[in-house]
Amino acid sequence: MYIGQAESVYVIGDFNDWDPTAHPMKHHVDGAWRVNIPIPHGHHHYMFLVDGKAILDPRSHGIARNERNEKVSLLAVS
């Protein structure tokens, strides 16, 4: 994921109980933010926290709604 001048980026989702500190992403020399997370089969909801602000993944498999009817990114793992 490429995000301009962000100070911090985290992945939050149903796979980490939406914990805002569980999966910090690392900023690489090429400008991308990355993290490897083992995720079980199924459909998962997630978002990115960029400097504390939740954003959708523009490269997600789709958009879904969480239990509060908020838009979240969708990931299908097979």
mmCIF file of the N, C-alpha and C atoms, coordinates in Angstrom:
data_MODEL
# 
_entry.id   MODEL 
# 
loop_
_atom_site.group_PDB 
_atom_site.id 
_atom_site.type_symbol 
_atom_site.label_atom_id 
_atom_site.label_alt_id 
_atom_site.label_comp_id 
_atom_site.label_asym_id 
_atom_site.label_entity_id 
_atom_site.label_seq_id 
_atom_site.pdbx_PDB_ins_code 
_atom_site.Cartn_x 
_atom_site.Cartn_y 
_atom_site.Cartn_z 
_atom_site.occupancy 
_atom_site.B_iso_or_equiv 
_atom_site.pdbx_formal_charge 
_atom_site.auth_seq_id 
_atom_site.auth_comp_id 
_atom_site.auth_asym_id 
_atom_site.auth_atom_id 
_atom_site.pdbx_PDB_model_num 
ATOM 1   N N  . MET A 1 1  ? 0.844   -1.172  0.000  1.00 0.00 ? 1  MET A N  1 
ATOM 2   C CA . MET A 1 1  ? 0.000   0.000   0.000  1.00 0.00 ? 1  MET A CA 1 
ATOM 3   C C  . MET A 1 1  ? 0.884   1.227   0.000  1.00 0.00 ? 1  MET A C  1 
ATOM 4   N N  . TYR A 1 2  ? 0.565   2.216   -0.816 1.00 0.00 ? 2  TYR A N  1 
ATOM 5   C CA . TYR A 1 2  ? 1.326   3.450   -0.900 1.00 0.00 ? 2  TYR A CA 1 
ATOM 6   C C  . TYR A 1 2  ? 0.521   4.593   -0.291 1.00 0.00 ? 2  TYR A C  1 
ATOM 7   N N  . ILE A 1 3  ? 1.099   5.224   0.716  1.00 0.00 ? 3  ILE A N  1 
ATOM 8   C CA . ILE A 1 3  ? 0.433   6.337   1.390  1.00 0.00 ? 3  ILE A CA 1 
ATOM 9   C C  . ILE A 1 3  ? 1.459   7.438   1.570  1.00 0.00 ? 3  ILE A C  1 
ATOM 10  N N  . GLY A 1 4  ? 1.249   8.564   0.927  1.00 0.00 ? 4  GLY A N  1 
ATOM 11  C CA . GLY A 1 4  ? 2.134   9.717   0.973  1.00 0.00 ? 4  GLY A CA 1 
ATOM 12  C C  . GLY A 1 4  ? 3.060   9.845   2.164  1.00 0.00 ? 4  GLY A C  1 
ATOM 13  N N  . GLN A 1 5  ? 2.822   10.801  2.982  1.00 0.00 ? 5  GLN A N  1 
ATOM 14  C CA . GLN A 1 5  ? 3.701   11.144  4.093  1.00 0.00 ? 5  GLN A CA 1 
ATOM 15  C C  . GLN A 1 5  ? 3.195   10.643  5.443  1.00 0.00 ? 5  GLN A C  1 
ATOM 16  N N  . ALA A 1 6  ? 2.615   9.489   5.484  1.00 0.00 ? 6  ALA A N  1 
ATOM 17  C CA . ALA A 1 6  ? 2.073   8.951   6.736  1.00 0.00 ? 6  ALA A CA 1 
ATOM 18  C C  . ALA A 1 6  ? 3.193   8.699   7.743  1.00 0.00 ? 6  ALA A C  1 
ATOM 19  N N  . GLU A 1 7  ? 2.863   8.891   9.005  1.00 0.00 ? 7  GLU A N  1 
ATOM 20  C CA . GLU A 1 7  ? 3.800   8.589   10.098 1.00 0.00 ? 7  GLU A CA 1 
ATOM 21  C C  . GLU A 1 7  ? 3.652   7.150   10.568 1.00 0.00 ? 7  GLU A C  1 
ATOM 22  N N  . SER A 1 8  ? 2.408   6.637   10.547 1.00 0.00 ? 8  SER A N  1 
ATOM 23  C CA . SER A 1 8  ? 2.162   5.261   10.982 1.00 0.00 ? 8  SER A CA 1 
ATOM 24  C C  . SER A 1 8  ? 0.964   4.691   10.234 1.00 0.00 ? 8  SER A C  1 
ATOM 25  N N  . VAL A 1 9  ? 1.045   3.381   9.967  1.00 0.00 ? 9  VAL A N  1 
ATOM 26  C CA . VAL A 1 9  ? -0.046  2.667   9.309  1.00 0.00 ? 9  VAL A CA 1 
ATOM 27  C C  . VAL A 1 9  ? -0.203  1.318   10.012 1.00 0.00 ? 9  VAL A C  1 
ATOM 28  N N  . TYR A 1 10 ? -1.437  0.979   10.355 1.00 0.00 ? 10 TYR A N  1 
ATOM 29  C CA . TYR A 1 10 ? -1.764  -0.297  10.988 1.00 0.00 ? 10 TYR A CA 1 
ATOM 30  C C  . TYR A 1 10 ? -2.885  -0.945  10.205 1.00 0.00 ? 10 TYR A C  1 
ATOM 31  N N  . VAL A 1 11 ? -2.966  -2.283  10.280 1.00 0.00 ? 11 VAL A N  1 
ATOM 32  C CA . VAL A 1 11 ? -4.098  -3.021  9.718  1.00 0.00 ? 11 VAL A CA 1 
ATOM 33  C C  . VAL A 1 11 ? -4.966  -3.465  10.891 1.00 0.00 ? 11 VAL A C  1 
ATOM 34  N N  . ILE A 1 12 ? -6.250  -3.158  10.808 1.00 0.00 ? 12 ILE A N  1 
ATOM 35  C CA . ILE A 1 12 ? -7.199  -3.609  11.819 1.00 0.00 ? 12 ILE A CA 1 
ATOM 36  C C  . ILE A 1 12 ? -8.277  -4.419  11.107 1.00 0.00 ? 12 ILE A C  1 
ATOM 37  N N  . GLY A 1 13 ? -8.794  -5.443  11.787 1.00 0.00 ? 13 GLY A N  1 
ATOM 38  C CA . GLY A 1 13 ? -9.826  -6.246  11.153 1.00 0.00 ? 13 GLY A CA 1 
ATOM 39  C C  . GLY A 1 13 ? -10.354 -7.316  12.073 1.00 0.00 ? 13 GLY A C  1 
ATOM 40  N N  . ASP A 1 14 ? -11.289 -8.099  11.531 1.00 0.00 ? 14 ASP A N  1 
ATOM 41  C CA . ASP A 1 14 ? -11.884 -9.172  12.336 1.00 0.00 ? 14 ASP A CA 1 
ATOM 42  C C  . ASP A 1 14 ? -10.856 -10.240 12.700 1.00 0.00 ? 14 ASP A C  1 
ATOM 43  N N  . PHE A 1 15 ? -9.756  -10.330 11.963 1.00 0.00 ? 15 PHE A N  1 
ATOM 44  C CA . PHE A 1 15 ? -8.709  -11.322 12.231 1.00 0.00 ? 15 PHE A CA 1 
ATOM 45  C C  . PHE A 1 15 ? -7.816  -10.936 13.409 1.00 0.00 ? 15 PHE A C  1 
ATOM 46  N N  . ASN A 1 16 ? -7.901  -9.678  13.892 1.00 0.00 ? 16 ASN A N  1 
ATOM 47  C CA . ASN A 1 16 ? -7.134  -9.269  15.081 1.00 0.00 ? 16 ASN A CA 1 
ATOM 48  C C  . ASN A 1 16 ? -8.022  -8.529  16.087 1.00 0.00 ? 16 ASN A C  1 
ATOM 49  N N  . ASP A 1 17 ? -9.313  -8.828  16.040 1.00 0.00 ? 17 ASP A N  1 
ATOM 50  C CA . ASP A 1 17 ? -10.301 -8.210  16.940 1.00 0.00 ? 17 ASP A CA 1 
ATOM 51  C C  . ASP A 1 17 ? -10.276 -6.686  16.890 1.00 0.00 ? 17 ASP A C  1 
ATOM 52  N N  . TRP A 1 18 ? -9.951  -6.135  15.715 1.00 0.00 ? 18 TRP A N  1 
ATOM 53  C CA . TRP A 1 18 ? -9.930  -4.686  15.490 1.00 0.00 ? 18 TRP A CA 1 
ATOM 54  C C  . TRP A 1 18 ? -8.969  -3.969  16.448 1.00 0.00 ? 18 TRP A C  1 
ATOM 55  N N  . ASP A 1 19 ? -7.913  -4.662  16.831 1.00 0.00 ? 19 ASP A N  1 
ATOM 56  C CA . ASP A 1 19 ? -6.903  -4.102  17.741 1.00 0.00 ? 19 ASP A CA 1 
ATOM 57  C C  . ASP A 1 19 ? -6.034  -3.103  16.969 1.00 0.00 ? 19 ASP A C  1 
ATOM 58  N N  . PRO A 1 20 ? -6.071  -1.824  17.339 1.00 0.00 ? 20 PRO A N  1 
ATOM 59  C CA . PRO A 1 20 ? -5.347  -0.799  16.581 1.00 0.00 ? 20 PRO A CA 1 
ATOM 60  C C  . PRO A 1 20 ? -3.831  -0.851  16.727 1.00 0.00 ? 20 PRO A C  1 
ATOM 61  N N  . THR A 1 21 ? -3.303  -1.760  17.539 1.00 0.00 ? 21 THR A N  1 
ATOM 62  C CA . THR A 1 21 ? -1.845  -1.865  17.673 1.00 0.00 ? 21 THR A CA 1 
ATOM 63  C C  . THR A 1 21 ? -1.316  -3.252  17.307 1.00 0.00 ? 21 THR A C  1 
ATOM 64  N N  . ALA A 1 22 ? -2.184  -4.177  16.932 1.00 0.00 ? 22 ALA A N  1 
ATOM 65  C CA . ALA A 1 22 ? -1.777  -5.567  16.701 1.00 0.00 ? 22 ALA A CA 1 
ATOM 66  C C  . ALA A 1 22 ? -0.862  -5.738  15.489 1.00 0.00 ? 22 ALA A C  1 
ATOM 67  N N  . HIS A 1 23 ? -1.106  -5.010  14.424 1.00 0.00 ? 23 HIS A N  1 
ATOM 68  C CA . HIS A 1 23 ? -0.345  -5.220  13.191 1.00 0.00 ? 23 HIS A CA 1 
ATOM 69  C C  . HIS A 1 23 ? 0.149   -3.902  12.584 1.00 0.00 ? 23 HIS A C  1 
ATOM 70  N N  . PRO A 1 24 ? 1.244   -3.364  13.137 1.00 0.00 ? 24 PRO A N  1 
ATOM 71  C CA . PRO A 1 24 ? 1.824   -2.175  12.520 1.00 0.00 ? 24 PRO A CA 1 
ATOM 72  C C  . PRO A 1 24 ? 2.468   -2.551  11.182 1.00 0.00 ? 24 PRO A C  1 
ATOM 73  N N  . MET A 1 25 ? 2.333   -1.671  10.217 1.00 0.00 ? 25 MET A N  1 
ATOM 74  C CA . MET A 1 25 ? 2.948   -1.904  8.917  1.00 0.00 ? 25 MET A CA 1 
ATOM 75  C C  . MET A 1 25 ? 4.308   -1.207  8.888  1.00 0.00 ? 25 MET A C  1 
ATOM 76  N N  . LYS A 1 26 ? 5.220   -1.762  8.115  1.00 0.00 ? 26 LYS A N  1 
ATOM 77  C CA . LYS A 1 26 ? 6.564   -1.206  8.011  1.00 0.00 ? 26 LYS A CA 1 
ATOM 78  C C  . LYS A 1 26 ? 6.695   -0.423  6.709  1.00 0.00 ? 26 LYS A C  1 
ATOM 79  N N  . HIS A 1 27 ? 7.272   0.766   6.812  1.00 0.00 ? 27 HIS A N  1 
ATOM 80  C CA . HIS A 1 27 ? 7.484   1.616   5.644  1.00 0.00 ? 27 HIS A CA 1 
ATOM 81  C C  . HIS A 1 27 ? 8.774   1.197   4.965  1.00 0.00 ? 27 HIS A C  1 
ATOM 82  N N  . HIS A 1 28 ? 8.706   0.859   3.694  1.00 0.00 ? 28 HIS A N  1 
ATOM 83  C CA . HIS A 1 28 ? 9.860   0.378   2.939  1.00 0.00 ? 28 HIS A CA 1 
ATOM 84  C C  . HIS A 1 28 ? 10.447  1.491   2.068  1.00 0.00 ? 28 HIS A C  1 
ATOM 85  N N  . VAL A 1 29 ? 11.654  1.267   1.617  1.00 0.00 ? 29 VAL A N  1 
ATOM 86  C CA . VAL A 1 29 ? 12.385  2.256   0.821  1.00 0.00 ? 29 VAL A CA 1 
ATOM 87  C C  . VAL A 1 29 ? 11.630  2.630   -0.447 1.00 0.00 ? 29 VAL A C  1 
ATOM 88  N N  . ASP A 1 30 ? 10.892  1.681   -1.021 1.00 0.00 ? 30 ASP A N  1 
ATOM 89  C CA . ASP A 1 30 ? 10.147  1.964   -2.255 1.00 0.00 ? 30 ASP A CA 1 
ATOM 90  C C  . ASP A 1 30 ? 8.883   2.787   -2.014 1.00 0.00 ? 30 ASP A C  1 
ATOM 91  N N  . GLY A 1 31 ? 8.623   3.154   -0.751 1.00 0.00 ? 31 GLY A N  1 
ATOM 92  C CA . GLY A 1 31 ? 7.464   3.967   -0.426 1.00 0.00 ? 31 GLY A CA 1 
ATOM 93  C C  . GLY A 1 31 ? 6.248   3.177   0.019  1.00 0.00 ? 31 GLY A C  1 
ATOM 94  N N  . ALA A 1 32 ? 6.288   1.852   -0.103 1.00 0.00 ? 32 ALA A N  1 
ATOM 95  C CA . ALA A 1 32 ? 5.145   1.010   0.260  1.00 0.00 ? 32 ALA A CA 1 
ATOM 96  C C  . ALA A 1 32 ? 5.162   0.696   1.748  1.00 0.00 ? 32 ALA A C  1 
ATOM 97  N N  . TRP A 1 33 ? 3.975   0.509   2.295  1.00 0.00 ? 33 TRP A N  1 
ATOM 98  C CA . TRP A 1 33 ? 3.788   0.030   3.670  1.00 0.00 ? 33 TRP A CA 1 
ATOM 99  C C  . TRP A 1 33 ? 3.355   -1.419  3.563  1.00 0.00 ? 33 TRP A C  1 
ATOM 100 N N  . ARG A 1 34 ? 4.031   -2.323  4.330  1.00 0.00 ? 34 ARG A N  1 
ATOM 101 C CA . ARG A 1 34 ? 3.710   -3.749  4.236  1.00 0.00 ? 34 ARG A CA 1 
ATOM 102 C C  . ARG A 1 34 ? 3.735   -4.410  5.607  1.00 0.00 ? 34 ARG A C  1 
ATOM 103 N N  . VAL A 1 35 ? 2.969   -5.497  5.707  1.00 0.00 ? 35 VAL A N  1 
ATOM 104 C CA . VAL A 1 35 ? 3.002   -6.381  6.866  1.00 0.00 ? 35 VAL A CA 1 
ATOM 105 C C  . VAL A 1 35 ? 2.490   -7.743  6.393  1.00 0.00 ? 35 VAL A C  1 
ATOM 106 N N  . ASN A 1 36 ? 3.055   -8.810  6.931  1.00 0.00 ? 36 ASN A N  1 
ATOM 107 C CA . ASN A 1 36 ? 2.582   -10.164 6.633  1.00 0.00 ? 36 ASN A CA 1 
ATOM 108 C C  . ASN A 1 36 ? 1.772   -10.659 7.819  1.00 0.00 ? 36 ASN A C  1 
ATOM 109 N N  . ILE A 1 37 ? 0.546   -11.099 7.531  1.00 0.00 ? 37 ILE A N  1 
ATOM 110 C CA . ILE A 1 37 ? -0.350  -11.572 8.575  1.00 0.00 ? 37 ILE A CA 1 
ATOM 111 C C  . ILE A 1 37 ? -0.946  -12.903 8.128  1.00 0.00 ? 37 ILE A C  1 
ATOM 112 N N  . PRO A 1 38 ? -0.773  -13.968 8.917  1.00 0.00 ? 38 PRO A N  1 
ATOM 113 C CA . PRO A 1 38 ? -1.447  -15.223 8.564  1.00 0.00 ? 38 PRO A CA 1 
ATOM 114 C C  . PRO A 1 38 ? -2.949  -15.086 8.833  1.00 0.00 ? 38 PRO A C  1 
ATOM 115 N N  . ILE A 1 39 ? -3.759  -15.292 7.802  1.00 0.00 ? 39 ILE A N  1 
ATOM 116 C CA . ILE A 1 39 ? -5.207  -15.115 7.924  1.00 0.00 ? 39 ILE A CA 1 
ATOM 117 C C  . ILE A 1 39 ? -5.885  -16.406 7.470  1.00 0.00 ? 39 ILE A C  1 
ATOM 118 N N  . PRO A 1 40 ? -6.832  -16.925 8.266  1.00 0.00 ? 40 PRO A N  1 
ATOM 119 C CA . PRO A 1 40 ? -7.510  -18.175 7.896  1.00 0.00 ? 40 PRO A CA 1 
ATOM 120 C C  . PRO A 1 40 ? -8.448  -18.000 6.697  1.00 0.00 ? 40 PRO A C  1 
ATOM 121 N N  . HIS A 1 41 ? -8.839  -19.138 6.118  1.00 0.00 ? 41 HIS A N  1 
ATOM 122 C CA . HIS A 1 41 ? -9.784  -19.133 4.995  1.00 0.00 ? 41 HIS A CA 1 
ATOM 123 C C  . HIS A 1 41 ? -11.066 -18.411 5.385  1.00 0.00 ? 41 HIS A C  1 
ATOM 124 N N  . GLY A 1 42 ? -11.691 -17.811 4.389  1.00 0.00 ? 42 GLY A N  1 
ATOM 125 C CA . GLY A 1 42 ? -12.980 -17.166 4.610  1.00 0.00 ? 42 GLY A CA 1 
ATOM 126 C C  . GLY A 1 42 ? -12.969 -15.729 4.140  1.00 0.00 ? 42 GLY A C  1 
ATOM 127 N N  . HIS A 1 43 ? -14.048 -15.029 4.454  1.00 0.00 ? 43 HIS A N  1 
ATOM 128 C CA . HIS A 1 43 ? -14.187 -13.613 4.122  1.00 0.00 ? 43 HIS A CA 1 
ATOM 129 C C  . HIS A 1 43 ? -13.896 -12.801 5.379  1.00 0.00 ? 43 HIS A C  1 
ATOM 130 N N  . HIS A 1 44 ? -13.085 -11.775 5.235  1.00 0.00 ? 44 HIS A N  1 
ATOM 131 C CA . HIS A 1 44 ? -12.666 -10.974 6.373  1.00 0.00 ? 44 HIS A CA 1 
ATOM 132 C C  . HIS A 1 44 ? -12.885 -9.492  6.097  1.00 0.00 ? 44 HIS A C  1 
ATOM 133 N N  . HIS A 1 45 ? -13.266 -8.777  7.151  1.00 0.00 ? 45 HIS A N  1 
ATOM 134 C CA . HIS A 1 45 ? -13.434 -7.327  7.097  1.00 0.00 ? 45 HIS A CA 1 
ATOM 135 C C  . HIS A 1 45 ? -12.200 -6.679  7.709  1.00 0.00 ? 45 HIS A C  1 
ATOM 136 N N  . TYR A 1 46 ? -11.750 -5.580  7.105  1.00 0.00 ? 46 TYR A N  1 
ATOM 137 C CA . TYR A 1 46 ? -10.576 -4.891  7.618  1.00 0.00 ? 46 TYR A CA 1 
ATOM 138 C C  . TYR A 1 46 ? -10.543 -3.439  7.138  1.00 0.00 ? 46 TYR A C  1 
ATOM 139 N N  . MET A 1 47 ? -9.637  -2.682  7.724  1.00 0.00 ? 47 MET A N  1 
ATOM 140 C CA . MET A 1 47 ? -9.371  -1.294  7.327  1.00 0.00 ? 47 MET A CA 1 
ATOM 141 C C  . MET A 1 47 ? -7.919  -0.989  7.652  1.00 0.00 ? 47 MET A C  1 
ATOM 142 N N  . PHE A 1 48 ? -7.446  0.136   7.150  1.00 0.00 ? 48 PHE A N  1 
ATOM 143 C CA . PHE A 1 48 ? -6.136  0.640   7.530  1.00 0.00 ? 48 PHE A CA 1 
ATOM 144 C C  . PHE A 1 48 ? -6.331  1.815   8.475  1.00 0.00 ? 48 PHE A C  1 
ATOM 145 N N  . LEU A 1 49 ? -5.454  1.940   9.455  1.00 0.00 ? 49 LEU A N  1 
ATOM 146 C CA . LEU A 1 49 ? -5.397  3.134   10.296 1.00 0.00 ? 49 LEU A CA 1 
ATOM 147 C C  . LEU A 1 49 ? -4.166  3.907   9.861  1.00 0.00 ? 49 LEU A C  1 
ATOM 148 N N  . VAL A 1 50 ? -4.377  5.049   9.254  1.00 0.00 ? 50 VAL A N  1 
ATOM 149 C CA . VAL A 1 50 ? -3.285  5.890   8.772  1.00 0.00 ? 50 VAL A CA 1 
ATOM 150 C C  . VAL A 1 50 ? -3.237  7.123   9.659  1.00 0.00 ? 50 VAL A C  1 
ATOM 151 N N  . ASP A 1 51 ? -2.174  7.204   10.444 1.00 0.00 ? 51 ASP A N  1 
ATOM 152 C CA . ASP A 1 51 ? -2.040  8.288   11.423 1.00 0.00 ? 51 ASP A CA 1 
ATOM 153 C C  . ASP A 1 51 ? -3.306  8.431   12.260 1.00 0.00 ? 51 ASP A C  1 
ATOM 154 N N  . GLY A 1 52 ? -3.876  7.279   12.646 1.00 0.00 ? 52 GLY A N  1 
ATOM 155 C CA . GLY A 1 52 ? -5.049  7.255   13.512 1.00 0.00 ? 52 GLY A CA 1 
ATOM 156 C C  . GLY A 1 52 ? -6.387  7.371   12.805 1.00 0.00 ? 52 GLY A C  1 
ATOM 157 N N  . LYS A 1 53 ? -6.395  7.580   11.493 1.00 0.00 ? 53 LYS A N  1 
ATOM 158 C CA . LYS A 1 53 ? -7.640  7.736   10.742 1.00 0.00 ? 53 LYS A CA 1 
ATOM 159 C C  . LYS A 1 53 ? -7.924  6.462   9.946  1.00 0.00 ? 53 LYS A C  1 
ATOM 160 N N  . ALA A 1 54 ? -9.111  5.894   10.112 1.00 0.00 ? 54 ALA A N  1 
ATOM 161 C CA . ALA A 1 54 ? -9.496  4.679   9.403  1.00 0.00 ? 54 ALA A CA 1 
ATOM 162 C C  . ALA A 1 54 ? -9.781  4.978   7.940  1.00 0.00 ? 54 ALA A C  1 
ATOM 163 N N  . ILE A 1 55 ? -9.184  4.180   7.037  1.00 0.00 ? 55 ILE A N  1 
ATOM 164 C CA . ILE A 1 55 ? -9.444  4.325   5.606  1.00 0.00 ? 55 ILE A CA 1 
ATOM 165 C C  . ILE A 1 55 ? -9.658  2.948   4.985  1.00 0.00 ? 55 ILE A C  1 
ATOM 166 N N  . LEU A 1 56 ? -10.425 2.921   3.903  1.00 0.00 ? 56 LEU A N  1 
ATOM 167 C CA . LEU A 1 56 ? -10.647 1.687   3.158  1.00 0.00 ? 56 LEU A CA 1 
ATOM 168 C C  . LEU A 1 56 ? -9.440  1.390   2.276  1.00 0.00 ? 56 LEU A C  1 
ATOM 169 N N  . ASP A 1 57 ? -9.272  0.117   1.942  1.00 0.00 ? 57 ASP A N  1 
ATOM 170 C CA . ASP A 1 57 ? -8.208  -0.316  1.045  1.00 0.00 ? 57 ASP A CA 1 
ATOM 171 C C  . ASP A 1 57 ? -8.693  -0.179  -0.395 1.00 0.00 ? 57 ASP A C  1 
ATOM 172 N N  . PRO A 1 58 ? -8.059  0.685   -1.192 1.00 0.00 ? 58 PRO A N  1 
ATOM 173 C CA . PRO A 1 58 ? -8.509  0.844   -2.581 1.00 0.00 ? 58 PRO A CA 1 
ATOM 174 C C  . PRO A 1 58 ? -8.275  -0.405  -3.433 1.00 0.00 ? 58 PRO A C  1 
ATOM 175 N N  . ARG A 1 59 ? -7.487  -1.361  -2.931 1.00 0.00 ? 59 ARG A N  1 
ATOM 176 C CA . ARG A 1 59 ? -7.207  -2.588  -3.670 1.00 0.00 ? 59 ARG A CA 1 
ATOM 177 C C  . ARG A 1 59 ? -7.901  -3.812  -3.056 1.00 0.00 ? 59 ARG A C  1 
ATOM 178 N N  . SER A 1 60 ? -8.895  -3.587  -2.230 1.00 0.00 ? 60 SER A N  1 
ATOM 179 C CA . SER A 1 60 ? -9.585  -4.707  -1.576 1.00 0.00 ? 60 SER A CA 1 
ATOM 180 C C  . SER A 1 60 ? -10.396 -5.507  -2.593 1.00 0.00 ? 60 SER A C  1 
ATOM 181 N N  . HIS A 1 61 ? -10.856 -6.668  -2.168 1.00 0.00 ? 61 HIS A N  1 
ATOM 182 C CA . HIS A 1 61 ? -11.698 -7.512  -3.018 1.00 0.00 ? 61 HIS A CA 1 
ATOM 183 C C  . HIS A 1 61 ? -13.121 -6.983  -3.095 1.00 0.00 ? 61 HIS A C  1 
ATOM 184 N N  . GLY A 1 62 ? -13.448 -6.021  -2.266 1.00 0.00 ? 62 GLY A N  1 
ATOM 185 C CA . GLY A 1 62 ? -14.781 -5.438  -2.259 1.00 0.00 ? 62 GLY A CA 1 
ATOM 186 C C  . GLY A 1 62 ? -14.996 -4.613  -1.009 1.00 0.00 ? 62 GLY A C  1 
ATOM 187 N N  . ILE A 1 63 ? -16.206 -4.103  -0.872 1.00 0.00 ? 63 ILE A N  1 
ATOM 188 C CA . ILE A 1 63 ? -16.580 -3.315  0.295  1.00 0.00 ? 63 ILE A CA 1 
ATOM 189 C C  . ILE A 1 63 ? -17.791 -3.978  0.930  1.00 0.00 ? 63 ILE A C  1 
ATOM 190 N N  . ALA A 1 64 ? -17.762 -4.068  2.254  1.00 0.00 ? 64 ALA A N  1 
ATOM 191 C CA . ALA A 1 64 ? -18.867 -4.655  3.010  1.00 0.00 ? 64 ALA A CA 1 
ATOM 192 C C  . ALA A 1 64 ? -19.293 -3.662  4.079  1.00 0.00 ? 64 ALA A C  1 
ATOM 193 N N  . ARG A 1 65 ? -20.239 -4.051  4.895  1.00 0.00 ? 65 ARG A N  1 
ATOM 194 C CA . ARG A 1 65 ? -20.697 -3.239  6.023  1.00 0.00 ? 65 ARG A CA 1 
ATOM 195 C C  . ARG A 1 65 ? -20.457 -4.019  7.308  1.00 0.00 ? 65 ARG A C  1 
ATOM 196 N N  . ASN A 1 66 ? -19.970 -3.342  8.336  1.00 0.00 ? 66 ASN A N  1 
ATOM 197 C CA . ASN A 1 66 ? -19.778 -4.016  9.625  1.00 0.00 ? 66 ASN A CA 1 
ATOM 198 C C  . ASN A 1 66 ? -21.075 -3.955  10.429 1.00 0.00 ? 66 ASN A C  1 
ATOM 199 N N  . GLU A 1 67 ? -21.016 -4.428  11.679 1.00 0.00 ? 67 GLU A N  1 
ATOM 200 C CA . GLU A 1 67 ? -22.228 -4.488  12.508 1.00 0.00 ? 67 GLU A CA 1 
ATOM 201 C C  . GLU A 1 67 ? -22.790 -3.106  12.843 1.00 0.00 ? 67 GLU A C  1 
ATOM 202 N N  . ARG A 1 68 ? -21.985 -2.043  12.662 1.00 0.00 ? 68 ARG A N  1 
ATOM 203 C CA . ARG A 1 68 ? -22.470 -0.670  12.885 1.00 0.00 ? 68 ARG A CA 1 
ATOM 204 C C  . ARG A 1 68 ? -22.835 0.017   11.577 1.00 0.00 ? 68 ARG A C  1 
ATOM 205 N N  . ASN A 1 69 ? -22.948 -0.792  10.505 1.00 0.00 ? 69 ASN A N  1 
ATOM 206 C CA . ASN A 1 69 ? -23.315 -0.326  9.170  1.00 0.00 ? 69 ASN A CA 1 
ATOM 207 C C  . ASN A 1 69 ? -22.278 0.632   8.570  1.00 0.00 ? 69 ASN A C  1 
ATOM 208 N N  . GLU A 1 70 ? -21.030 0.527   9.014  1.00 0.00 ? 70 GLU A N  1 
ATOM 209 C CA . GLU A 1 70 ? -19.945 1.329   8.450  1.00 0.00 ? 70 GLU A CA 1 
ATOM 210 C C  . GLU A 1 70 ? -19.293 0.542   7.319  1.00 0.00 ? 70 GLU A C  1 
ATOM 211 N N  . LYS A 1 71 ? -18.812 1.232   6.306  1.00 0.00 ? 71 LYS A N  1 
ATOM 212 C CA . LYS A 1 71 ? -18.106 0.569   5.221  1.00 0.00 ? 71 LYS A CA 1 
ATOM 213 C C  . LYS A 1 71 ? -16.755 0.066   5.708  1.00 0.00 ? 71 LYS A C  1 
ATOM 214 N N  . VAL A 1 72 ? -16.423 -1.177  5.291  1.00 0.00 ? 72 VAL A N  1 
ATOM 215 C CA . VAL A 1 72 ? -15.135 -1.787  5.586  1.00 0.00 ? 72 VAL A CA 1 
ATOM 216 C C  . VAL A 1 72 ? -14.645 -2.490  4.331  1.00 0.00 ? 72 VAL A C  1 
ATOM 217 N N  . SER A 1 73 ? -13.349 -2.694  4.236  1.00 0.00 ? 73 SER A N  1 
ATOM 218 C CA . SER A 1 73 ? -12.785 -3.430  3.111  1.00 0.00 ? 73 SER A CA 1 
ATOM 219 C C  . SER A 1 73 ? -13.042 -4.913  3.306  1.00 0.00 ? 73 SER A C  1 
ATOM 220 N N  . LEU A 1 74 ? -13.129 -5.636  2.196  1.00 0.00 ? 74 LEU A N  1 
ATOM 221 C CA . LEU A 1 74 ? -13.423 -7.070  2.216  1.00 0.00 ? 74 LEU A CA 1 
ATOM 222 C C  . LEU A 1 74 ? -12.264 -7.829  1.598  1.00 0.00 ? 74 LEU A C  1 
ATOM 223 N N  . LEU A 1 75 ? -11.849 -8.903  2.281  1.00 0.00 ? 75 LEU A N  1 
ATOM 224 C CA . LEU A 1 75 ? -10.785 -9.780  1.800  1.00 0.00 ? 75 LEU A CA 1 
ATOM 225 C C  . LEU A 1 75 ? -11.307 -11.202 1.780  1.00 0.00 ? 75 LEU A C  1 
ATOM 226 N N  . ALA A 1 76 ? -11.175 -11.874 0.638  1.00 0.00 ? 76 ALA A N  1 
ATOM 227 C CA . ALA A 1 76 ? -11.566 -13.283 0.519  1.00 0.00 ? 76 ALA A CA 1 
ATOM 228 C C  . ALA A 1 76 ? -10.287 -14.120 0.481  1.00 0.00 ? 76 ALA A C  1 
ATOM 229 N N  . VAL A 1 77 ? -10.145 -15.040 1.428  1.00 0.00 ? 77 VAL A N  1 
ATOM 230 C CA . VAL A 1 77 ? -8.972  -15.914 1.503  1.00 0.00 ? 77 VAL A CA 1 
ATOM 231 C C  . VAL A 1 77 ? -9.433  -17.338 1.217  1.00 0.00 ? 77 VAL A C  1 
ATOM 232 N N  . SER A 1 78 ? -8.800  -17.973 0.220  1.00 0.00 ? 78 SER A N  1 
ATOM 233 C CA . SER A 1 78 ? -9.178  -19.361 -0.100 1.00 0.00 ? 78 SER A CA 1 
ATOM 234 C C  . SER A 1 78 ? -8.014  -20.298 0.086  1.00 0.00 ? 78 SER A C  1 
# 
